[in-house]
Structures are given as structure tokens and as C-alpha cells.
């Protein structure tokens, strides 16, 4: 799997799509992100929709999340409408929004 990284000093304004890879956000993305896996690392921010099999948020996120597996780290700050099959949250994770967890199908 190909891994794309948006570094700390980079701001992307626009949508990001990776059909066969993963995207790590250490900087800032203003737009939608679609990939096999998306990770918003601590210090990273995304304002837009996330669509992936696996989503991990350690930083700040605002928008809409559609995924199979969602993991929210203790450092995460999320304002989103969430649709996931499974979700795990660490103690201290902040989440505001509508949440729909359907379970494994």
C-alpha cells in the first residue's frame, strides 16, 4: 500500500484521493480525504469529509466520517457526523456530533 504524508508545514486546500493507499495528515487539509486508510496525527487538522476503510484521529477533525473502523485517540478533538461499523475511543477523546455504529455485517 502506498503511503502519502501531508507534513506539518503543509496546508492543502482541495480534495485528496488515494484509491490504493493511505494518507497521513501531520499538517492541515481543508477538503475531503478519500483513501484505504486515513490517519490524522496529533498536531494535524482536517476540515472536510473522510471516507476510508480505516480512520484514526489523533489530532483535530471537523466534518463527516464514513468508514468501517474508526479509532479516536485520547488526544483527538472531533466535531463530526460519524457512520462506522466499529468504533473505539481512548479515555480523553473528545467527540461532538451524530454517531451511527452499525457493527460488523
Beta strands, then each sheet from edge to edge (+ up, - down):
strand 1: 2-6
strand 2: 11-13
strand 3: 16-25
strand 4: 28-30
strand 5: 33-40
strand 6: 45-47
strand 7: 50-57
strand 8: 60-72
strand 9: 77-89
strand 10: 94-96
strand 11: 99-101
sheet 1: 1+ 3+ 5+ 7+ 8+ 6+ 4+ 2+
sheet 2: 1+ 3+ 5+ 7+ 8+ 9+ 10+
sheet 3: 1+ 3+ 5+ 7+ 8+ 9+ 11+
end
